[in-house]
Amino acid sequence: MKNIVILGSTGSIGTSSLDVITHLGEDFRVLGLSANNNTDLFLKQINLFKPKFAAVLNPESYEKIKDQIPPQTRLLPPEIDSLCFMVSLPTADLIINGVVGAVGFQPLVAAIKAGKTIALANKEPMVMAGKTLMTECERWQAAIIPVDSEPSAIFQCLAGMTGAHGYHKISDQISKVFLTASGGPFAKRKNSLSTVTPAEALNHPRWKMGKKITIDSATLMNKGFESIEIMNLFNLPEEKVQIVIHPQSIVHSAVEFYDGAILAQLGEPDMRVPIQYAITYPKRLPGPVKKLNLFEAAKLEFFEPDLDRFPCLDLALVAARRGGVYPSILSASDEIAVDAFLKEEIKFTDIAKLIYTVLKAAPQSSGVATLNQALEADAWAREAARICLTEKAYTKAII
Ligand SMILES: NC(=O)c1ccc[n+]([C@@H]2O[C@H](COP(=O)([O-])OP(=O)(O)OC[C@H]3O[C@@H](n4cnc5c(N)ncnc54)[C@H](OP(=O)(O)O)[C@@H]3O)[C@@H](O)[C@H]2O)c1
Protein backbone atom coordinates (compact mmCIF):
# COMPACT_ATOMS: atom_id res chain seq x y z
CA MET A 1 0.00 0.00 0.00
CA LYS A 2 1.31 3.44 -0.95
CA ASN A 3 -0.22 6.56 0.64
CA ILE A 4 0.11 9.51 -1.69
CA VAL A 5 -0.11 13.27 -1.18
CA ILE A 6 -0.72 15.31 -4.34
CA LEU A 7 0.02 19.02 -4.37
CA GLY A 8 -1.80 20.76 -7.22
CA SER A 9 -4.38 18.00 -7.70
CA THR A 10 -6.64 20.18 -9.89
CA GLY A 11 -3.92 20.90 -12.47
CA SER A 12 -2.79 19.00 -15.52
CA ILE A 13 -0.23 16.92 -13.57
CA GLY A 14 -2.59 16.53 -10.62
CA THR A 15 -5.55 15.24 -12.65
CA SER A 16 -3.31 12.89 -14.66
CA SER A 17 -1.86 11.58 -11.38
CA LEU A 18 -5.35 10.86 -10.05
CA ASP A 19 -6.21 9.13 -13.32
CA VAL A 20 -3.13 6.91 -12.98
CA ILE A 21 -3.93 6.15 -9.33
CA THR A 22 -7.50 5.19 -10.29
CA HIS A 23 -6.16 2.72 -12.88
CA LEU A 24 -3.59 1.30 -10.48
CA GLY A 25 -6.28 0.25 -8.01
CA GLU A 26 -6.49 -0.06 -4.26
CA ASP A 27 -2.80 -0.51 -3.47
CA PHE A 28 -2.40 3.22 -4.05
CA ARG A 29 -4.37 5.51 -1.75
CA VAL A 30 -4.77 9.29 -1.75
CA LEU A 31 -3.84 10.69 1.65
CA GLY A 32 -3.82 14.42 0.92
CA LEU A 33 -4.78 16.83 -1.86
CA SER A 34 -4.16 20.52 -2.46
CA ALA A 35 -5.50 23.10 -4.92
CA ASN A 36 -5.83 26.85 -5.28
CA ASN A 37 -8.77 28.27 -7.26
CA ASN A 38 -10.60 25.40 -8.90
CA THR A 39 -12.96 24.66 -6.02
CA ASP A 40 -15.59 22.75 -8.06
CA LEU A 41 -13.09 20.17 -9.27
CA PHE A 42 -11.38 20.05 -5.88
CA LEU A 43 -14.66 19.21 -4.11
CA LYS A 44 -15.33 16.46 -6.66
CA GLN A 45 -11.85 15.03 -6.06
CA ILE A 46 -12.32 15.12 -2.28
CA ASN A 47 -15.62 13.27 -2.55
CA LEU A 48 -14.21 10.69 -4.94
CA PHE A 49 -10.80 9.99 -3.37
CA LYS A 50 -11.70 10.65 0.27
CA PRO A 51 -8.30 12.01 1.38
CA LYS A 52 -7.64 12.45 5.11
CA PHE A 53 -6.33 15.98 4.50
CA ALA A 54 -7.07 18.73 2.00
CA ALA A 55 -5.83 22.30 1.57
CA VAL A 56 -6.45 25.27 -0.69
CA LEU A 57 -4.01 28.17 -0.59
CA ASN A 58 -6.44 30.83 -1.73
CA PRO A 59 -8.40 32.09 1.34
CA GLU A 60 -11.46 32.83 -0.87
CA SER A 61 -11.46 29.20 -2.04
CA TYR A 62 -11.23 28.10 1.59
CA GLU A 63 -14.30 30.16 2.55
CA LYS A 64 -16.18 28.78 -0.45
CA ILE A 65 -15.62 25.10 0.37
CA LYS A 66 -15.15 24.94 4.13
CA ASP A 67 -18.77 23.95 4.85
CA GLN A 68 -18.93 21.35 2.08
CA ILE A 69 -16.09 19.07 3.18
CA PRO A 70 -17.18 15.49 4.00
CA PRO A 71 -16.47 14.28 7.55
CA GLN A 72 -13.60 11.93 6.62
CA THR A 73 -11.52 14.86 5.30
CA ARG A 74 -9.91 17.59 7.39
CA LEU A 75 -9.61 20.91 5.54
CA LEU A 76 -6.40 22.62 6.65
CA PRO A 77 -6.01 26.42 6.91
CA PRO A 78 -5.27 28.29 3.63
CA GLU A 79 -1.55 28.72 4.17
CA ILE A 80 1.71 27.27 2.85
CA ASP A 81 2.32 25.52 6.20
CA SER A 82 -0.66 23.27 5.44
CA LEU A 83 1.10 21.96 2.33
CA CYS A 84 4.31 21.53 4.35
CA PHE A 85 2.31 19.65 7.00
CA MET A 86 0.73 17.26 4.47
CA VAL A 87 4.03 16.39 2.79
CA SER A 88 5.61 15.64 6.17
CA LEU A 89 2.89 13.29 7.44
CA PRO A 90 4.58 10.14 8.82
CA THR A 91 2.07 8.01 6.86
CA ALA A 92 2.85 9.68 3.51
CA ASP A 93 4.88 7.30 1.31
CA LEU A 94 5.01 9.42 -1.82
CA ILE A 95 4.57 13.13 -2.50
CA ILE A 96 3.56 14.24 -5.98
CA ASN A 97 4.49 17.89 -6.35
CA GLY A 98 2.37 19.18 -9.25
CA VAL A 99 1.94 22.83 -8.30
CA VAL A 100 3.21 25.45 -10.71
CA GLY A 101 5.93 27.98 -9.94
CA ALA A 102 7.97 28.92 -6.89
CA VAL A 103 5.02 28.27 -4.55
CA GLY A 104 6.13 24.62 -4.59
CA PHE A 105 9.55 25.47 -3.14
CA GLN A 106 8.76 25.42 0.59
CA PRO A 107 6.63 22.24 0.48
CA LEU A 108 9.41 20.55 -1.50
CA VAL A 109 11.96 21.53 1.14
CA ALA A 110 9.58 20.26 3.86
CA ALA A 111 9.17 16.92 2.06
CA ILE A 112 12.94 16.59 1.68
CA LYS A 113 13.50 17.36 5.37
CA ALA A 114 10.93 14.68 6.22
CA GLY A 115 13.01 12.19 4.18
CA LYS A 116 10.24 11.54 1.68
CA THR A 117 10.25 10.21 -1.86
CA ILE A 118 9.03 13.02 -4.08
CA ALA A 119 7.64 12.60 -7.58
CA LEU A 120 8.62 16.04 -8.82
CA ALA A 121 6.86 17.76 -11.71
CA ASN A 122 7.20 21.27 -10.25
CA LYS A 123 10.50 22.15 -11.96
CA GLU A 124 10.82 25.77 -10.82
CA PRO A 125 12.37 24.93 -7.39
CA MET A 126 14.94 22.72 -9.15
CA VAL A 127 15.81 25.72 -11.33
CA MET A 128 16.01 28.06 -8.34
CA ALA A 129 18.25 25.94 -6.11
CA GLY A 130 18.52 22.43 -7.55
CA LYS A 131 22.09 21.74 -6.46
CA THR A 132 21.36 22.65 -2.85
CA LEU A 133 18.11 20.68 -2.92
CA MET A 134 20.03 17.58 -4.08
CA THR A 135 22.52 18.06 -1.23
CA GLU A 136 19.58 18.33 1.18
CA CYS A 137 18.14 15.10 -0.27
CA GLU A 138 21.36 13.30 0.65
CA ARG A 139 21.39 14.83 4.09
CA TRP A 140 17.80 13.80 4.88
CA GLN A 141 17.82 10.58 2.83
CA ALA A 142 15.03 11.86 0.65
CA ALA A 143 14.70 10.96 -3.03
CA ILE A 144 13.48 12.96 -5.99
CA ILE A 145 12.00 10.98 -8.86
CA PRO A 146 11.57 13.36 -11.78
CA VAL A 147 8.13 13.43 -13.40
CA ASP A 148 8.84 15.97 -16.12
CA SER A 149 8.99 13.72 -19.20
CA GLU A 150 12.56 14.54 -20.27
CA PRO A 151 14.24 14.32 -16.85
CA SER A 152 12.14 11.19 -16.24
CA ALA A 153 13.48 9.72 -19.48
CA ILE A 154 17.05 10.35 -18.29
CA PHE A 155 16.18 8.93 -14.87
CA GLN A 156 14.71 5.84 -16.55
CA CYS A 157 17.92 5.40 -18.58
CA LEU A 158 20.00 5.57 -15.39
CA ALA A 159 17.75 3.98 -12.77
CA GLY A 160 18.91 0.45 -13.52
CA MET A 161 22.48 1.53 -12.73
CA THR A 162 21.87 3.49 -9.55
CA GLY A 163 18.35 3.46 -8.02
CA ALA A 164 16.48 6.56 -6.89
CA HIS A 165 19.11 7.79 -4.43
CA GLY A 166 22.34 7.59 -6.42
CA TYR A 167 21.65 8.81 -9.94
CA HIS A 168 23.47 12.11 -9.45
CA LYS A 169 26.68 10.26 -8.58
CA ILE A 170 27.36 8.63 -11.94
CA SER A 171 27.83 11.71 -14.11
CA ASP A 172 31.45 10.60 -14.70
CA GLN A 173 30.10 7.73 -16.82
CA ILE A 174 27.91 10.01 -18.95
CA SER A 175 29.48 11.73 -21.94
CA LYS A 176 26.33 13.55 -23.06
CA VAL A 177 22.61 13.86 -22.47
CA PHE A 178 20.30 14.54 -25.41
CA LEU A 179 17.51 16.69 -24.02
CA THR A 180 14.70 16.62 -26.56
CA ALA A 181 12.18 19.38 -27.21
CA SER A 182 9.11 19.41 -29.44
CA GLY A 183 9.98 22.99 -30.39
CA GLY A 184 6.53 24.23 -29.36
CA PRO A 185 3.91 25.78 -31.68
CA PHE A 186 6.35 28.17 -33.39
CA ALA A 187 9.22 25.81 -34.24
CA LYS A 188 8.59 26.16 -37.98
CA ARG A 189 7.01 29.62 -38.09
CA LYS A 190 9.00 31.97 -40.30
CA ASN A 191 7.14 35.25 -39.49
CA SER A 192 8.04 37.48 -36.57
CA LEU A 193 6.78 36.23 -33.22
CA SER A 194 5.88 39.73 -32.00
CA THR A 195 2.21 39.42 -33.00
CA VAL A 196 1.66 35.99 -31.42
CA THR A 197 -1.52 35.91 -29.31
CA PRO A 198 -1.98 33.96 -26.04
CA ALA A 199 -4.42 31.64 -27.85
CA GLU A 200 -1.79 30.81 -30.50
CA ALA A 201 0.94 30.30 -27.91
CA LEU A 202 -1.36 28.06 -25.84
CA ASN A 203 -1.95 25.79 -28.82
CA HIS A 204 0.85 23.28 -28.20
CA PRO A 205 1.19 20.69 -30.97
CA ARG A 206 1.98 17.67 -28.73
CA TRP A 207 1.25 18.18 -25.05
CA LYS A 208 -1.88 19.29 -23.18
CA MET A 209 -0.53 21.12 -20.12
CA GLY A 210 -1.19 24.02 -17.75
CA LYS A 211 -0.98 27.56 -19.15
CA LYS A 212 2.36 28.60 -17.69
CA ILE A 213 4.36 25.61 -18.94
CA THR A 214 2.62 25.85 -22.32
CA ILE A 215 3.81 29.44 -22.77
CA ASP A 216 7.25 28.42 -21.48
CA SER A 217 7.26 25.72 -24.17
CA ALA A 218 6.36 28.27 -26.86
CA THR A 219 9.26 30.57 -25.84
CA LEU A 220 11.55 27.53 -25.26
CA MET A 221 12.13 28.83 -21.72
CA ASN A 222 10.78 25.45 -20.65
CA LYS A 223 13.77 23.79 -22.35
CA GLY A 224 16.07 26.24 -20.59
CA PHE A 225 14.46 25.33 -17.27
CA GLU A 226 14.83 21.64 -18.04
CA SER A 227 18.49 22.14 -18.95
CA ILE A 228 19.09 23.68 -15.52
CA GLU A 229 16.89 21.04 -13.88
CA ILE A 230 18.87 18.15 -15.37
CA MET A 231 22.26 19.80 -14.71
CA ASN A 232 21.20 19.96 -11.06
CA LEU A 233 19.44 16.59 -10.81
CA PHE A 234 22.12 14.57 -12.56
CA ASN A 235 25.14 16.71 -11.63
CA LEU A 236 26.01 17.48 -15.24
CA PRO A 237 28.00 20.44 -16.60
CA GLU A 238 26.41 22.50 -19.37
CA GLU A 239 28.76 20.99 -22.01
CA LYS A 240 27.18 17.59 -21.44
CA VAL A 241 23.65 18.78 -22.19
CA GLN A 242 22.75 18.78 -25.89
CA ILE A 243 19.32 20.27 -26.62
CA VAL A 244 17.70 18.63 -29.64
CA ILE A 245 14.50 19.78 -31.35
CA HIS A 246 12.50 16.63 -32.02
CA PRO A 247 9.03 17.61 -33.31
CA GLN A 248 7.48 14.12 -32.97
CA SER A 249 8.08 13.99 -29.16
CA ILE A 250 8.63 10.23 -29.29
CA VAL A 251 12.19 10.13 -27.95
CA HIS A 252 11.76 11.76 -24.54
CA SER A 253 15.53 12.12 -24.05
CA ALA A 254 18.65 9.95 -24.27
CA VAL A 255 21.92 9.38 -22.45
CA GLU A 256 25.22 8.77 -24.21
CA PHE A 257 27.84 6.95 -22.12
CA TYR A 258 31.61 7.14 -22.52
CA ASP A 259 31.72 3.73 -24.21
CA GLY A 260 29.55 5.12 -27.04
CA ALA A 261 26.32 3.38 -26.02
CA ILE A 262 23.21 5.56 -26.09
CA LEU A 263 20.15 4.67 -24.02
CA ALA A 264 16.93 6.47 -24.92
CA GLN A 265 13.40 6.33 -23.56
CA LEU A 266 10.64 6.33 -26.18
CA GLY A 267 6.87 6.35 -26.00
CA GLU A 268 3.68 8.20 -26.85
CA PRO A 269 3.75 11.81 -25.57
CA ASP A 270 1.53 11.23 -22.53
CA MET A 271 2.51 12.49 -19.08
CA ARG A 272 0.77 9.54 -17.45
CA VAL A 273 3.78 7.35 -18.34
CA PRO A 274 6.40 9.28 -16.32
CA ILE A 275 3.81 9.98 -13.60
CA GLN A 276 2.99 6.27 -13.28
CA TYR A 277 6.66 5.29 -13.28
CA ALA A 278 7.32 7.72 -10.42
CA ILE A 279 4.34 6.29 -8.52
CA THR A 280 5.12 2.60 -9.01
CA TYR A 281 8.94 2.93 -9.04
CA PRO A 282 10.87 0.65 -9.18
CA LYS A 283 8.08 -1.57 -10.54
CA ARG A 284 6.39 -1.26 -13.92
CA LEU A 285 2.67 -1.99 -13.86
CA PRO A 286 -0.02 -1.96 -16.59
CA GLY A 287 -1.24 1.58 -17.25
CA PRO A 288 -3.87 3.54 -19.17
CA VAL A 289 -1.57 4.85 -21.94
CA LYS A 290 -1.67 3.74 -25.58
CA LYS A 291 1.47 1.84 -26.60
CA LEU A 292 3.78 3.33 -29.22
CA ASN A 293 3.51 1.80 -32.70
CA LEU A 294 7.05 1.98 -34.09
CA PHE A 295 5.86 1.57 -37.69
CA GLU A 296 3.56 4.59 -37.35
CA ALA A 297 6.34 6.57 -35.66
CA ALA A 298 8.84 5.63 -38.36
CA LYS A 299 10.00 9.19 -39.16
CA LEU A 300 11.88 10.77 -36.29
CA GLU A 301 13.56 14.17 -36.89
CA PHE A 302 16.21 15.96 -34.84
CA PHE A 303 17.36 19.59 -35.26
CA GLU A 304 19.52 22.11 -33.42
CA PRO A 305 17.60 24.84 -31.57
CA ASP A 306 17.64 28.41 -32.94
CA LEU A 307 18.79 30.58 -30.04
CA ASP A 308 18.32 33.81 -32.03
CA ARG A 309 14.62 33.19 -32.56
CA PHE A 310 14.11 31.90 -29.02
CA PRO A 311 16.14 34.21 -26.75
CA CYS A 312 14.49 32.84 -23.58
CA LEU A 313 16.44 29.62 -24.06
CA ASP A 314 19.65 31.60 -24.44
CA LEU A 315 18.88 33.62 -21.30
CA ALA A 316 18.33 30.40 -19.34
CA LEU A 317 21.66 28.97 -20.48
CA VAL A 318 23.43 32.20 -19.56
CA ALA A 319 21.79 32.17 -16.12
CA ALA A 320 22.87 28.54 -15.64
CA ARG A 321 26.45 29.41 -16.64
CA ARG A 322 26.62 32.35 -14.25
CA GLY A 323 25.13 30.33 -11.39
CA GLY A 324 24.46 31.88 -7.99
CA VAL A 325 20.97 33.33 -7.75
CA TYR A 326 20.63 34.05 -11.50
CA PRO A 327 18.52 30.91 -12.18
CA SER A 328 16.18 31.95 -9.36
CA ILE A 329 15.88 35.45 -10.84
CA LEU A 330 15.28 33.92 -14.27
CA SER A 331 12.47 31.71 -12.94
CA ALA A 332 10.72 34.45 -10.93
CA SER A 333 10.87 37.07 -13.69
CA ASP A 334 9.58 34.48 -16.15
CA GLU A 335 6.55 33.81 -13.91
CA ILE A 336 5.72 37.53 -13.92
CA ALA A 337 6.39 37.91 -17.66
CA VAL A 338 4.24 34.90 -18.64
CA ASP A 339 1.40 36.12 -16.45
CA ALA A 340 1.62 39.59 -18.07
CA PHE A 341 1.60 38.04 -21.56
CA LEU A 342 -1.44 35.89 -20.73
CA LYS A 343 -3.23 39.06 -19.53
CA GLU A 344 -2.22 40.70 -22.84
CA GLU A 345 -0.22 43.39 -21.01
CA ILE A 346 2.93 42.62 -23.00
CA LYS A 347 3.78 41.04 -26.37
CA PHE A 348 5.12 37.50 -26.75
CA THR A 349 8.56 38.87 -27.67
CA ASP A 350 8.51 41.12 -24.57
CA ILE A 351 8.70 38.05 -22.32
CA ALA A 352 12.42 37.64 -23.07
CA LYS A 353 12.99 41.41 -22.92
CA LEU A 354 11.45 41.68 -19.46
CA ILE A 355 13.47 38.74 -18.12
CA TYR A 356 16.66 40.14 -19.67
CA THR A 357 16.07 43.55 -18.10
CA VAL A 358 15.59 42.01 -14.65
CA LEU A 359 18.64 39.74 -15.00
CA LYS A 360 20.74 42.72 -16.07
CA ALA A 361 19.68 44.72 -13.04
CA ALA A 362 20.45 41.88 -10.63
CA PRO A 363 23.32 42.16 -8.16
CA GLN A 364 26.46 40.10 -8.96
CA SER A 365 26.21 36.49 -7.87
CA SER A 366 28.07 33.23 -8.44
CA GLY A 367 28.58 29.77 -6.95
CA VAL A 368 25.76 27.68 -5.55
CA ALA A 369 22.78 29.52 -4.06
CA THR A 370 21.58 28.49 -0.60
CA LEU A 371 17.85 27.87 -0.14
CA ASN A 372 17.43 31.25 1.56
CA GLN A 373 19.40 33.09 -1.10
CA ALA A 374 17.26 31.49 -3.81
CA LEU A 375 14.05 32.55 -2.04
CA GLU A 376 15.30 36.10 -1.43
CA ALA A 377 16.35 36.41 -5.08
CA ASP A 378 12.92 35.15 -6.15
CA ALA A 379 11.20 37.87 -4.09
CA TRP A 380 13.62 40.55 -5.36
CA ALA A 381 13.10 39.52 -9.00
CA ARG A 382 9.29 39.56 -8.73
CA GLU A 383 9.39 43.08 -7.38
CA ALA A 384 11.93 44.17 -10.02
CA ALA A 385 9.85 42.60 -12.81
CA ARG A 386 6.68 44.36 -11.60
CA ILE A 387 8.49 47.73 -11.54
CA CYS A 388 9.86 47.01 -15.01
CA LEU A 389 6.34 46.29 -16.24
CA THR A 390 4.86 49.45 -14.73
CA GLU A 391 7.65 51.62 -16.09
CA LYS A 392 7.78 49.70 -19.40
CA ALA A 393 11.57 49.54 -18.90
CA TYR A 394 11.73 46.26 -20.85
CA THR A 395 10.87 48.06 -24.11
CA LYS A 396 14.43 49.46 -24.22
CA ALA A 397 16.02 46.01 -24.09
CA ILE A 398 17.84 44.87 -27.21
CA ILE A 399 18.67 41.18 -27.12
N1 LIG B 1 1.45 19.65 -17.40
C1 LIG B 1 2.44 18.93 -17.80
O1 LIG B 1 2.29 18.08 -18.69
C2 LIG B 1 3.80 19.12 -17.20
C3 LIG B 1 4.89 18.41 -17.73
C4 LIG B 1 6.12 18.55 -17.13
C5 LIG B 1 6.30 19.38 -16.03
N2 LIG B 1 5.22 20.07 -15.56
C6 LIG B 1 5.44 20.96 -14.41
O2 LIG B 1 4.50 20.60 -13.40
C7 LIG B 1 4.04 21.76 -12.69
C8 LIG B 1 2.52 21.82 -12.81
O3 LIG B 1 2.18 22.04 -14.16
P1 LIG B 1 0.68 21.91 -14.68
O4 LIG B 1 0.74 21.98 -16.15
O5 LIG B 1 0.02 20.73 -14.03
O6 LIG B 1 0.06 23.26 -14.09
P2 LIG B 1 -1.48 23.63 -13.92
O7 LIG B 1 -2.32 22.79 -14.80
O8 LIG B 1 -1.56 25.09 -14.06
O9 LIG B 1 -1.79 23.20 -12.42
C9 LIG B 1 -1.17 23.85 -11.33
C10 LIG B 1 -1.74 23.32 -10.04
O10 LIG B 1 -1.17 24.08 -8.97
C11 LIG B 1 -2.22 24.78 -8.28
N3 LIG B 1 -1.73 26.12 -7.98
C12 LIG B 1 -1.52 27.14 -8.85
N4 LIG B 1 -1.10 28.23 -8.21
C13 LIG B 1 -1.05 27.90 -6.91
C14 LIG B 1 -0.72 28.63 -5.74
N5 LIG B 1 -0.35 29.92 -5.76
N6 LIG B 1 -0.79 27.97 -4.57
C15 LIG B 1 -1.16 26.67 -4.51
N7 LIG B 1 -1.49 25.95 -5.57
C16 LIG B 1 -1.43 26.56 -6.76
C17 LIG B 1 -3.41 24.81 -9.20
O11 LIG B 1 -4.60 24.93 -8.46
P3 LIG B 1 -6.01 25.46 -9.11
O12 LIG B 1 -6.10 24.80 -10.45
O13 LIG B 1 -7.02 24.93 -8.15
O14 LIG B 1 -5.95 26.92 -9.17
C18 LIG B 1 -3.25 23.47 -9.90
O15 LIG B 1 -3.73 22.45 -9.06
C19 LIG B 1 4.75 22.95 -13.34
O16 LIG B 1 5.89 23.28 -12.59
C20 LIG B 1 5.17 22.44 -14.71
O17 LIG B 1 6.32 23.06 -15.21
C21 LIG B 1 4.00 19.95 -16.12
The ligand as an SDF file (V2000), in Angstrom:
LIG
                    3D

 48 52  0  0  0  0  0  0  0  0999 V2000
    1.4480   19.6540  -17.3980 N   0  0  0  0  0  0  0  0  0  0  0  0
    2.4410   18.9310  -17.8030 C   0  0  0  0  0  0  0  0  0  0  0  0
    2.2890   18.0840  -18.6880 O   0  0  0  0  0  0  0  0  0  0  0  0
    3.8010   19.1170  -17.1960 C   0  0  0  0  0  0  0  0  0  0  0  0
    4.8860   18.4090  -17.7330 C   0  0  0  0  0  0  0  0  0  0  0  0
    6.1220   18.5480  -17.1310 C   0  0  0  0  0  0  0  0  0  0  0  0
    6.2990   19.3790  -16.0280 C   0  0  0  0  0  0  0  0  0  0  0  0
    5.2220   20.0720  -15.5590 N   0  0  0  0  0  0  0  0  0  0  0  0
    5.4360   20.9600  -14.4090 C   0  0  0  0  0  0  0  0  0  0  0  0
    4.4990   20.6000  -13.3960 O   0  0  0  0  0  0  0  0  0  0  0  0
    4.0430   21.7580  -12.6950 C   0  0  0  0  0  0  0  0  0  0  0  0
    2.5190   21.8170  -12.8090 C   0  0  0  0  0  0  0  0  0  0  0  0
    2.1760   22.0370  -14.1590 O   0  0  0  0  0  0  0  0  0  0  0  0
    0.6810   21.9080  -14.6760 P   0  0  0  0  0  0  0  0  0  0  0  0
    0.7410   21.9800  -16.1470 O   0  0  0  0  0  0  0  0  0  0  0  0
    0.0170   20.7340  -14.0350 O   0  0  0  0  0  0  0  0  0  0  0  0
    0.0570   23.2630  -14.0950 O   0  0  0  0  0  0  0  0  0  0  0  0
   -1.4770   23.6310  -13.9240 P   0  0  0  0  0  0  0  0  0  0  0  0
   -2.3220   22.7910  -14.8040 O   0  0  0  0  0  0  0  0  0  0  0  0
   -1.5610   25.0940  -14.0580 O   0  0  0  0  0  0  0  0  0  0  0  0
   -1.7930   23.2030  -12.4150 O   0  0  0  0  0  0  0  0  0  0  0  0
   -1.1700   23.8460  -11.3290 C   0  0  0  0  0  0  0  0  0  0  0  0
   -1.7350   23.3190  -10.0410 C   0  0  0  0  0  0  0  0  0  0  0  0
   -1.1720   24.0790   -8.9720 O   0  0  0  0  0  0  0  0  0  0  0  0
   -2.2160   24.7820   -8.2810 C   0  0  0  0  0  0  0  0  0  0  0  0
   -1.7260   26.1180   -7.9800 N   0  0  0  0  0  0  0  0  0  0  0  0
   -1.5160   27.1360   -8.8540 C   0  0  0  0  0  0  0  0  0  0  0  0
   -1.0970   28.2280   -8.2090 N   0  0  0  0  0  0  0  0  0  0  0  0
   -1.0460   27.9030   -6.9090 C   0  0  0  0  0  0  0  0  0  0  0  0
   -0.7220   28.6270   -5.7420 C   0  0  0  0  0  0  0  0  0  0  0  0
   -0.3460   29.9220   -5.7560 N   0  0  0  0  0  0  0  0  0  0  0  0
   -0.7910   27.9720   -4.5680 N   0  0  0  0  0  0  0  0  0  0  0  0
   -1.1630   26.6710   -4.5080 C   0  0  0  0  0  0  0  0  0  0  0  0
   -1.4940   25.9520   -5.5720 N   0  0  0  0  0  0  0  0  0  0  0  0
   -1.4290   26.5600   -6.7600 C   0  0  0  0  0  0  0  0  0  0  0  0
   -3.4080   24.8120   -9.2030 C   0  0  0  0  0  0  0  0  0  0  0  0
   -4.5990   24.9290   -8.4560 O   0  0  0  0  0  0  0  0  0  0  0  0
   -6.0050   25.4580   -9.1140 P   0  0  0  0  0  0  0  0  0  0  0  0
   -6.1020   24.7950  -10.4530 O   0  0  0  0  0  0  0  0  0  0  0  0
   -7.0240   24.9300   -8.1510 O   0  0  0  0  0  0  0  0  0  0  0  0
   -5.9530   26.9200   -9.1730 O   0  0  0  0  0  0  0  0  0  0  0  0
   -3.2540   23.4690   -9.8960 C   0  0  0  0  0  0  0  0  0  0  0  0
   -3.7270   22.4460   -9.0570 O   0  0  0  0  0  0  0  0  0  0  0  0
    4.7520   22.9520  -13.3350 C   0  0  0  0  0  0  0  0  0  0  0  0
    5.8870   23.2760  -12.5920 O   0  0  0  0  0  0  0  0  0  0  0  0
    5.1700   22.4400  -14.7110 C   0  0  0  0  0  0  0  0  0  0  0  0
    6.3240   23.0630  -15.2050 O   0  0  0  0  0  0  0  0  0  0  0  0
    4.0020   19.9510  -16.1190 C   0  0  0  0  0  0  0  0  0  0  0  0
  1  2  1  0
  2  3  2  0
  2  4  1  0
  4  5  1  0
  4 48  2  0
  5  6  2  0
  6  7  1  0
  7  8  2  0
  8  9  1  0
  8 48  1  0
  9 10  1  0
  9 46  1  0
 10 11  1  0
 11 12  1  0
 11 44  1  0
 12 13  1  0
 13 14  1  0
 14 15  2  0
 14 16  1  0
 14 17  1  0
 17 18  1  0
 18 19  2  0
 18 20  1  0
 18 21  1  0
 21 22  1  0
 22 23  1  0
 23 24  1  0
 23 42  1  0
 24 25  1  0
 25 26  1  0
 25 36  1  0
 26 27  1  0
 26 35  1  0
 27 28  2  0
 28 29  1  0
 29 30  1  0
 29 35  2  0
 30 31  1  0
 30 32  2  0
 32 33  1  0
 33 34  2  0
 34 35  1  0
 36 37  1  0
 36 42  1  0
 37 38  1  0
 38 39  2  0
 38 40  1  0
 38 41  1  0
 42 43  1  0
 44 45  1  0
 44 46  1  0
 46 47  1  0
M  CHG  2   8   1  16  -1
M  END
$$$$
